[in-house]
């Protein structure tokens, strides 16, 4: 009886490992296309309108968001409410803390990230790259810091909207991918999430 039980668990473990290591070329193709277009469009706008050394339109947290919205599209953390809300809330927190306590980078960095996480939790917009967005508002270049609250609009909101629009197009280009998971995501008056 015990041997049969162990064999069944080993067989299940092998099956799970097998399924998890299968290559799904369609999935990888659309992940690549989406992330390439999303980051590429932002980078192109950055190169056209800003000097190459500024990297003003292209912030590091967008790379992490791309992993979620193009590679893990069904994750609750990758949904539009989380993507857009998480970045915008975090940017607002980061800029506000930087303005309240200028010059204390260690304090503003820690406070910005911590407050951003808590506010994202409270508003149900938790998006891990948002922590980086709050941090960048404090440790970014002088050009980024000089933007003040404009940082929330550009690069953050503008860049996030580009990533989102590309995600909607690329993640719905085939029948086996669907984004966003909740098609009524924009109806903030409906608090239920499917």
Phi and psi in degrees as a GROMACS rama.xvg file:
@    title "Ramachandran Plot"
@    xaxis  label "Phi"
@    yaxis  label "Psi"
@TYPE xy
-65.8338  -40.7882  UNK-2
-62.4668  -40.0575  UNK-3
-63.7199  -41.5097  UNK-4
-63.5876  -44.8568  UNK-5
-65.1719  -43.3529  UNK-6
-60.0139  -40.9564  UNK-7
-63.6945  -42.0911  UNK-8
-66.3532  -39.6668  UNK-9
-64.7398  -43.497  UNK-10
-62.102  -43.2782  UNK-11
-63.7918  -41.6565  UNK-12
-63.512  -43.0002  UNK-13
-61.1256  -43.4722  UNK-14
-63.1726  -44.0285  UNK-15
-63.1261  -45.5081  UNK-16
-61.2678  -41.8158  UNK-17
-60.9686  -48.8707  UNK-18
-64.1625  -37.9303  UNK-19
-73.2225  -21.642  UNK-20
-102.17  1.93495  UNK-21
-66.0046  143.349  UNK-22
-93.9342  125.114  UNK-23
-109.299  94.8927  UNK-24
-63.5862  -33.2049  UNK-25
-63.6267  -45.3357  UNK-26
-61.0453  -45.9069  UNK-27
-67.4445  -36.9012  UNK-28
-61.0771  -50.0801  UNK-29
-71.0363  -30.6364  UNK-30
-62.8679  -45.3508  UNK-31
-63.2521  -49.0771  UNK-32
-59.6463  -47.0457  UNK-33
-61.2064  -51.0026  UNK-34
-67.252  -36.6735  UNK-35
-63.4857  -47.2973  UNK-36
-66.8818  -45.256  UNK-37
-58.5379  -55.1372  UNK-38
-69.7094  -36.3977  UNK-39
-62.5887  -43.2307  UNK-40
-64.7579  -43.8233  UNK-41
-63.1696  -44.0243  UNK-42
-62.8129  -38.9112  UNK-43
-64.166  -45.1313  UNK-44
-61.9918  -39.4043  UNK-45
-61.9161  -45.1449  UNK-46
-68.5841  -32.8166  UNK-47
-75.2582  -39.1626  UNK-48
-107.28  -13.0758  UNK-49
-133.592  153.793  UNK-50
-63.1397  150.208  UNK-51
-59.9703  -31.8228  UNK-52
-78.2712  -15.2872  UNK-53
-75.1684  -40.6153  UNK-54
47.351  41.8438  UNK-55
-71.6903  -37.8373  UNK-56
-80.4483  -25.8749  UNK-57
-107.747  104.756  UNK-58
-109.517  153.459  UNK-59
-58.698  -32.1084  UNK-60
-66.2532  -19.3533  UNK-61
-68.0602  -29.886  UNK-62
-64.1188  -43.3259  UNK-63
-68.2039  -37.3334  UNK-64
-63.2796  -36.8912  UNK-65
-61.5287  -38.3409  UNK-66
-58.3544  -43.0612  UNK-67
-72.8931  -51.8183  UNK-68
-79.6422  -15.7318  UNK-69
-110.464  -26.0654  UNK-70
-104.602  -26.9264  UNK-71
-131.183  60.6219  UNK-72
-65.6345  -20.0847  UNK-73
-93.0783  -2.64903  UNK-74
-65.8663  137.741  UNK-75
-58.9165  -28.4021  UNK-76
-75.2373  -11.9049  UNK-77
-99.5636  -1.13795  UNK-78
-75.1579  155.667  UNK-79
-53.3521  -41.8844  UNK-80
-57.543  -42.8739  UNK-81
-73.0318  -44.5107  UNK-82
-59.9138  -55.902  UNK-83
-73.4749  -52.4443  UNK-84
-61.8073  -42.3075  UNK-85
-61.5378  -44.6194  UNK-86
-68.5265  -44.4467  UNK-87
-66.4977  -46.2211  UNK-88
-60.148  -44.9729  UNK-89
-64.3602  -38.9766  UNK-90
-66.1045  -42.7198  UNK-91
-60.3736  -44.206  UNK-92
-63.6363  -47.5063  UNK-93
-58.4842  -45.5608  UNK-94
-68.2714  -42.702  UNK-95
-61.4033  -46.2816  UNK-96
-64.5463  -40.7466  UNK-97
-62.6782  -37.1908  UNK-98
-73.2588  -34.198  UNK-99
-73.828  -36.3122  UNK-100
-128.08  65.0873  UNK-101
-66.8728  143.063  UNK-102
93.9196  -19.7563  UNK-103
-101.284  77.4337  UNK-104
-60.0678  -42.745  UNK-105
-61.9655  -39.7615  UNK-106
-74.6914  -46.6435  UNK-107
-65.1363  -35.9852  UNK-108
-63.9739  -51.4141  UNK-109
-64.5671  -42.4522  UNK-110
-67.7688  -41.5569  UNK-111
-61.7974  -49.7193  UNK-112
-63.7429  -45.3392  UNK-113
-64.6274  -46.0356  UNK-114
-65.6593  -37.9333  UNK-115
-62.2555  -42.4789  UNK-116
-61.975  -47.4414  UNK-117
-63.5744  -43.8122  UNK-118
-65.9818  -36.2794  UNK-119
-65.3936  -37.9092  UNK-120
-64.4535  -45.8927  UNK-121
-61.7731  -41.9809  UNK-122
-88.1888  2.34576  UNK-123
56.9451  43.0208  UNK-124
-124.17  30.636  UNK-125
-59.5078  121.807  UNK-126
-143.002  104.923  UNK-127
-48.5092  -40.3222  UNK-128
-62.4353  -16.11  UNK-129
-60.2729  -33.7162  UNK-130
-59.1404  -39.6766  UNK-131
-68.8823  -35.8108  UNK-132
-62.1041  -42.8402  UNK-133
-64.5556  -40.6964  UNK-134
-65.3796  -42.6658  UNK-135
-60.8727  -33.7236  UNK-136
-61.0644  -23.1244  UNK-137
-102.656  -32.7316  UNK-138
-109.463  0.179088  UNK-139
-65.7874  176.297  UNK-140
-62.7209  167.414  UNK-141
-60.5183  -32.2978  UNK-142
-63.6044  -44.7912  UNK-143
-65.3321  -45.8699  UNK-144
-65.0849  -30.9141  UNK-145
-72.285  -16.3608  UNK-146
-66.0956  -29.5525  UNK-147
62.6156  -134.85  UNK-148
-71.4843  -13.345  UNK-149
-63.7151  -24.9041  UNK-150
-55.8486  -33.6222  UNK-151
-65.3847  -40.7198  UNK-152
-77.7757  -46.9233  UNK-153
-145.483  113.918  UNK-154
-96.5748  -15.2133  UNK-155
-65.0946  -66.0773  UNK-156
-63.344  -43.2189  UNK-157
-60.2383  -48.02  UNK-158
-65.008  -41.0823  UNK-159
-64.6663  -39.0042  UNK-160
-66.7229  -36.5689  UNK-161
-64.1744  -47.8775  UNK-162
-58.6076  -42.5391  UNK-163
-63.7671  -48.0666  UNK-164
-62.3294  -41.3088  UNK-165
-64.7889  -38.5905  UNK-166
-62.9436  -41.5232  UNK-167
-62.6426  -44.7052  UNK-168
-68.0109  -53.5121  UNK-169
-70.7961  -38.311  UNK-170
-76.8426  -11.5666  UNK-171
-111.691  11.5443  UNK-172
-73.0611  -20.6098  UNK-173
-125.906  165.094  UNK-174
-76.3757  -16.8796  UNK-175
-93.3037  1.58637  UNK-176
-126.659  140.387  UNK-177
-144.324  124.432  UNK-178
-143.743  136.552  UNK-179
-76.4217  163.982  UNK-180
-64.1324  -43.1465  UNK-181
-101.096  109.269  UNK-182
-69.0315  -13.7404  UNK-183
-101.726  29.1218  UNK-184
-58.419  -31.784  UNK-185
-78.2605  -9.9764  UNK-186
-84.2732  84.093  UNK-187
-66.8821  -18.7017  UNK-188
-75.7205  -14.0226  UNK-189
-100.043  106.291  UNK-190
-80.2172  -16.2063  UNK-191
-72.3955  140.221  UNK-192
-118.232  124.275  UNK-193
